């Protein structure tokens, strides 16, 4: 069909005139039938002359227990057919208005099947089932068998018009159920292999989307991906490699040299470029650029084994579970021993890309990925997703610590955390520019401790969704994030001890502190929280009236531009509650507080020298 945009000016006028005529005709059709237009039948026609009798049916429709009335969008796109076994016994009937007297609670007019003919031979008695199809959505609903007193209704014995089933005061209903949602299909990432010549000149698009820089992330299975090259070289050919759960743990050389395996686990094997598996020479494997070395084993823990010290630059991809179950790793999802893969690549400065490394285990163990990629200083891309949603203590502890070239973090879908699970996870990742979404609502002790410590290029903190905190949960989380300009909202009102201790310490670009609405504090909850935040000019209003041990200790220490504090505390007798809390702040400032509070004047542990005390007046 020719598009309007392609018509001449005169042609456009004619096209618009045609649309007006069509609209009038459609309105006339609707006035006569109560529906926009006839719809093509979904089920094949059948020859009614093959049958010697028929029964008819008047019925309403429910979907998932909801009565379909005229407010249901698309009711006029529903089609129902009757079947005996797999044999269609009716023409596909569309749902129509019925104007003659359904009871008020069902609405009037009411969409129904009106006089659906069901065909049979002999005396009938066959069990009839019904199927429904939605032409608007393409959904076919589950088969429904009409029953009476718990027994399937047969043609002639239950739905026969003459048996009274067309009574509008007591309408029967065909009760359909929506089909189960299909399982989410796999998604894929499309990336240019590290080391590809002129690799930055390639862009790609998924489906009908826009061309963009690689990698593409989250591309649905079956989606066409198009590549475009904008460089000046001549492209002779390119090849693609599909990496799935059936791909074993593989290291691919992007330069000549060696791949070293220190202290290989007993029974560990490798295959070079698809050759037979062997354990011979596994400690030092000579490779040329482009060689692929796959690793296998049946070990439950690789603690002490390290891929480190080789001279070849490499990328790593594939399913790490090939080290656990060499034959059935594609479906393996359970780890059984602590620190199963701890420090596996720790210190491998030759590893540049792990974006397609798969860690599919859903049952984790204590420290299973602890320090796994720590110190991989050339690593630019982490695994795209860490899919486990139920975590274990220290499972990701220090996993990417000191990966100084890493710019993006993996997806973290877990909503329930474990003790120290993300502790130091990205500590010292000085090139990291964006934090992952943190979906967790159930916290655990020190779960986010030191998570982004020293991430000097991180400018925005992720949203923190939980309001039920745990001891030390955010301790040192953004310590020394020099570029952080905005803090997340902190909505919790019940604070466990050390929960926010050192949280923003050394965030030199932070200009506005988050609101702190908690009125009941715990020991050391805000200790060192904004220490050395030199761009902070005003403290958040501190609403608690009773202070506890160490709660504000050194809270604003070294905030050289801080010149305004409002503190509503009236009981400040607790040990160390305000020790050095305003040490090194601006030379002059305003301190707002209730008139009855006995602060020490001219003290960094009370009201600083040079500051003016103002009585707090409740608005």
C-alpha positions, 0 to 999 in steps of 0.5 A: 500500500502506498504511503501518504508521504509518497503522494503528490499534493493532489494525491494527498487531497484525494487520499484524505477525502477517501479517509473521510468516506471510509470513516462514514462507512465504518460508522454506518457499519457500527450503527447496524452491527454494534461492531466496527467491522467483520473479522476474518475467522481464525479457525478453518471453515468446515462443511456443515452438510456433513452433520445431520443435526445442530444445537445453538447456544447463547452465552456470555464470556469471562476471561480469568474470572472477569465478566467481559462487558462493553467496557472491555477494550477489544471485546468485538475482536473476540472469536469463539469456536466449538470442538469435539476433540480436535474436530471443529464443530462450528463456524468461528463466531464473533462476539456481538451485542445482544439488545434484549434484556440481560439482567442489569448487573451484567450491563445492557447492552451486553456482548455475547455469543448469540445463537452459536450453532453446534453440529453433530451426527446421530443423537449427539451426546459428544463432549464439546469444548470451546476455544477463543481467539483475540484478533487484536492481540493474537492470543488464543485462550485455553480450551474451556469445557462447559460443565453441569453439576461437575460433569462435561456438558454434551451437545443436546444434553446440556447446551441445547437451545430447547433445554433453556440455556438461552434464558437471558435472566440466568445467562451461562458463561464460557470461562476462559483463562489467559495462556501462561506468559512465555518464559523470557527468552535469552538476551545477548550482548553484541561486542567487537572482539578486543584487538579488532583493527579499527574496531571503534569505527563499527556501529550496530543496531538491533532490529529497526533501532538506531545505529550506536557504538558497540557493545549492544546489550540485552538484544532479544533472541532472534533479533536481526543485528546490522553492522556498519563500518565508517572507517577508511579500510577495506572490509574483506570479511567478518565473522561472528561467534555465539557465546552461550551456556554451552560454551565452556570457559574459554580464554582467547589470545589477542596476542602471542605468548602464554596462558599460565595456570598456577596450581591447577586443580587435580583433573583440570583439562584444556582444549586448544582450538577444539582439539582433544582435552588434555591436562598435559602442559596445562601450567604453561600453554603457548598460544598465537593470536586468535587461539582459543583455549577452553577449560574443563574439570569436575572440581567443587572448589578452585581456591588456590588455582589462578589464571595469572602470569601468562604473557599473552593478552587475553579475553575470557568468555563462556560458562565458568561451570565447565570447571565444575561439571565438564559434561553437563555444565550447560545446565549446572547452576549450583556451587557447593563449596566455599570460595569456589572460584575465589581469586581465580584471575586475581592479578591477571594484568593481561586480561582485557575483557570479561563481558561474556564470562557467564556465572550462571550459578543460582545457589552461591556459597560463602566467598564463591567469587571473592577477589575473583578478578581483583587487580586485573588492571587491564580489564575494561569490561566486566560480565554483563550480569551476575544473575543470582538473586539469592546471595551468600556471605562475602560472595562478591567480596572484592570481586573487581577491586583495583580493576583500574580500567573498568568503566561499567559495572555488571547488572546486580538483580538480587533483592535480598542481600547477605553479610558483606556480599558486595563489600569492596566489590568495586573498591579502587575502580578508579575509571568506573563512571556509572554504578549499577542499579541496586535493587535490594530491599532486604539488607545484611550486615556490611552488605555495601561496605566499601563497595565504591571506595575510591571510585574517583570518576563516579559522579552519581550514586545509585538509588538506595531502596531499602528503608530497613537497614542493617549494621554497617550496611552503607559503611564507607560505601562512597569513601573517596569518590572524589567526583560524586556530586549528588547523594542518594536519598536516605529514607530510613527512620530506624538506624542500626549502629554504624549504618552510615559510618564514613559513607561519604567520607572524602567526597570532595565534590559533594555540595548537598547532603541528603536529608536525615530524617531519623529521630531515633539513633544508634551507636556510631550511626553517622560517625565520620559520615561527611568527613572531608566533604570540602564542598559541603556548605550546609549540614542536613537538619539533624532531628534527633533530640537524644544523642547516643554513643559516637552518633555524630563523632567527626561527622563533619570533620574537615568540611572547610566550607561548612557554615550552617548547622541545625541540630535539634538535640536536647540530650547530648550527654552520651559518650563521644556523641559529638567528638570533633564533629565540627573540627576544621569547618568554616571560620564563621557560621550559624549554629541553630539549636534549642535554647535549652541545650547545653553546648560547649562554646568555642569547641569543635566538639560543640559550637565552633569558635567564631560561629553564632548560636541561634535559637531554634524556633519550630515553624 
